[in-house]
């Protein structure tokens, strides 16, 4: 079966496309990627050894555009839908798998107009506008936050399950600012560092490349040793060594920490679309396996209280929220719905 994977714009979408494509290849399917020339799609997959072919079309997001800008974006999507139809027909694709993001619109719409099965994976607790629009036309809609037939375990890399263990006390805290960095989390880490030193707690800090020099100088001024990274591809290994995390609540990071059973103090990005990061983290809080606080005054004391608490029950319970093989399950369900 030939499967087209589409979507992206950001790493959170693209890591799911990669995980699902790898699962599909392992089951003997041909995998193709259709994305955008904008966003991070080309950075991730232009030189991919996973996808047999990759296509990057000229599209941009529509939601944040106004007036003629919105019309221009819609015209680009229309042309990309025509191109996606040509690709689907030429490659005799059996189905399209969308991981959301503006990059997904052309191929997903093309699959519907050509009556090819469309499968959607929604990363966040709040369904994105495109996925909400396309869901009624899909053959499968999968989310880790829903119950019932659409529920799936989040497609997390096996490395995070290998890092799983029950954390009984906090010896090392990891601060995760993401690839772009998060100044608020970086500043909070620096504020918390003297207290962590007093407690004998080691610091691992991924601060973002643009913040690395500033943060490194700040630690030096404080006279505190911290294992600092601007950007690294070894996050799984760093998380394995950690007992507690302070992080934004993008879906992939959230579920990776769950798989590794690392209790986390989440500080949602306040400008995320539809406030989805807050709702992602609230899911964790509702299951009593983590913390979520809006960024603002007074957060340092709340973080210190969380680090000082009994983390063992939360660490143990995290493992019950997610199981392995989430990507394989989605591909298996798609096979059934495509009668393969």
N, C-alpha and C positions, 0 to 999 in steps of 0.2 A: 504494500500500500504506500502511496506517495502522500505525505502530509506536509502541508504548508503551515509554518508557524509565523505568527505576525504579532506586532505590538512592540512597545518599547518607549523610547524617549529618555527613560531613566534606568539606572541599574536595577531598581526594585522589580521592574517589569522584565528586564532582559535576563536576569538570573533565573527567572521562572521559565522563560522560553528555552534557555540552555538546558535546564534540568529536564524539562519535558522532552526536548529533542533527543537528549542522550538516552532517556528511557525508551523512546520510540525506536532509535537506532539499535538498541540492545535487543529489541524484539523483531528486528529484521526489516524495518520500514525505511524508506527513503525520506529524508527530511530536507526541506527547503525553507529559507527565511525571506520574508518580505517586510522591510522596515522603511525608515525615512532617512533622507539625507540630513535631516535636522536631529538634534538630540545626540544621544550616545550610541545609537544603533551601529554606525560604521566602526566606531572605536572597538566595540565588542566583537563584531562578527565579520568585518571586511576581510580578515585573514583567517576566518574560522576553518578548523579542520573537522568540525562536527557536521556542519551543513554541506550538502552536496552542491547547492547553488545558493547565492544570496543576491537579493535585489533591494536597492535603496531608491525610493521614489521621492519626488519633490513634494513634501507635505509639511504643514505646520499645524499647530493647535488652533482651534476655532474659539474656544470658550473665552479666552482673555482678549480677543480682538473686538474692535468696534467699527461700525460703519463700513467703509470700503475695505478696511482690513479684514473684516469678517467675510465679506463677499469674495475677496481674493483668496482667503484660506479655503473657502468652500469650493471655489473653482479648481484649486489645486487638488483637492480631494476627489472631485469629479473626474479629473483627468487621470488620477492615480487609480480610481476604480476601473476605468477602461483598461489601463495597463495591467492591473491585477487580473482582470478577466482573461486577458490575452495569455498571461503567465499560467493561470490555472488550466486553461484549455490546452496550451502547448505541452505542458508537463503531465497532462491527464491526472491532475491531482484528485484524490478521493475525498479529502476533507481539509478544512482550515481550523487551526487551533489559535485562538486569540488570547493574549495575556494582558490586553488592555493598553491604555495610553493612546495618544493621538495617532501614533504610527499604525495602530491596528485597524483604523476605520476603512481604508480602501479595500484591503483583502477580505475583511470580514463582510463588508457590504457586497463585494463581488461574489462571495460564496453563496450568499442568500439569493442574489438575483440569478445565479446559475443553478440554484437548487442543489448545491453541494453541502454536506453536513458541516455545521459550525459548532465548535466546542469552545466554551469560554471559561477561563480561570480568573476569578476575582481575588486579588491579593488582600484587599482591605475590608474592614468591618462595615464600612459605608460603600455601597456599590457605586462605581464611577458612572458618569453620565452616559458615556458611550455603551458601557455594558448594560446599563438599565434599558437603553433604547433597543439593544440587539437581543437581550435575553429571551423575549417571547419567540424569537425566530431560531433559537439555538437548539441543537440536539442534546446538549449537555451543558449545565452551568454548575461550576464547582467552587466552593468556598469553605474555608476552615472555620468560619464563624457561624455557619448555618447548621441546622439539624435536618435530618431526613435524607432524602435521596441525593441531594446536592452536596452533602457534607463530604469533605475529603481531608486527609492529613496534608499539611502544607508540604510542598516539594522542597525538602531541605537536603543539602549535600550530606552524604554519609559521614563526612569528617566530623560533623557536629554531634552525631549520635555516638561516634567513637570517643568524643570528648566528654560524654555523659558520666557523671558520678554524683552521688549525693554530697552536697556541700554542708558540712557540720559547723564550720566557723569561718569567719572572714579573715584570711591571711593576705589576700591580694584583691584589690579592686581594679576593674578596668573601666576607663572612661572612653566612650565611643562617640566621636564627633562626626563620623561618616567621612566619605572620600572628599567632600567639600569642606569639612570642618563645621563646627557649631560653636560660635564664640561664647554663647551663654554657658554651654557645658564646659568649655575650656576654662572660663573664668571661675566657674563653680569648683572645678577640680583644683585650681590654684588656691582658692579660699579654703578648701577642705584639706589641702595637703599637710599643713602643720599639725592638724588634729590627727590625721592618719599616721603621721610620723610618731606622734606621742603614743599611739596605740600599737605601734610596731607593724602596721599594715603597709605592704608594698603597693606601688602604683604602676599600672600599665596605662598608657594614655595614647590613643590614636586621635590626633588633634586636627588633621587636615593639612595639606601641603602649604596652603596660604598662611596658616597660623603657626607653622612649626618654629620659625625663628623667634617670634614673639614669646611663645609659650616656653621654649627652651631657655631663653634669657630670664624669664620670670622664675622658673624653677631654680636656676643658678643663683639668682638674687636671694631667693628664700633659703638657699643652702640645702635643698632637698633633692635627693636622687630619685628620678622617675624614669621608667623605661618608655621613651617617647618615640612616636612614629608620626610622620606627616601623612604618609600613605603606605599601606602594606597589603600584600596579597595573603598574608599569613594570619588573618583574623581568627580562623578556626583554631590554630595552635595557641594563639594568645588567650582565647576564651577558655581553652582546655586548662590553662594554668590559673585561671581566675575563679574566685569564689563569689563575687558580687559584681554587678555591672551598673553603670550609669549611662543612659543612652536615650536618643530619640526613639520614637516608636514606629518607624517604618516597618512594614509587615515582615520583610525578609529577616531583618536583624532580630525582631521580636521572636519569630519562630525558631531562628537559629539558637537563640539563648534558651528557649524552651527545650529544644532537642538536647542541648548540652546540660540542661538542668541547672542553669545559673540564675538565681534570683536577681531581679533587676528593678531599678528605680528609674521609671520612664518619665521623660520630660518632653511631651509632644511638641513638634515644630508648630508654632502658633499660626503660621500662614499656609498650612497644608490644605489642599482642596477639600472642601466640605468638612474640614476639621477631622479628617479621617484618622490621623495619628492619635488623636485623643481617644477616639472610639476603639481603635486597635488596643490601646493600653487599658481601657476600661474593661475590655473582655478579660484581661489578665487579672485585674483587680476583683472583678465579679467572681472569679474562681479562687480568690484568696491566695494567689501565688506570686504576687508582686505589688509594686507601688506605682502610682501615677500622680504627678503634681504638675500644674501649670507653672511655667517659668515666671518668676517674680520674687518679691521680697519674702524673707522667712524660709526659703527653701533649704538653706544650709542645715538648719536645725532638724528639719524633717528628714533630710538625707542621713544625718548622723544617727538619728533615732532608728532608722531602717537598718543601717549597717550594724548597730549595736543589738538588734533584735535577734531572736532565735530563728535562724534562716533554714534550719534543717527540714522542718515540715514543708515549707514552700519548695525547697529544692527537690524533695522527694515527690511532691505532688505534681511538679512541672512535667515530669516524664509521662504522666497519665493524660496530658493534653494533646500529645502528638506521638504518632508511631511512624516507623520507617515506611519507605516505599510509596509515598504519596504520589510521586510522578508516575510510577508504574501503574498504580490504580487508575489514574485518569486515562492513561493510554489504553488500558484494558477495557475500560468502560466505553471509550470511543470505538474500539474495535467491535464491540458488541453492537453498538448503535449503527455501525457501518456494515454490519453482517460479515465481518472478516474472520 
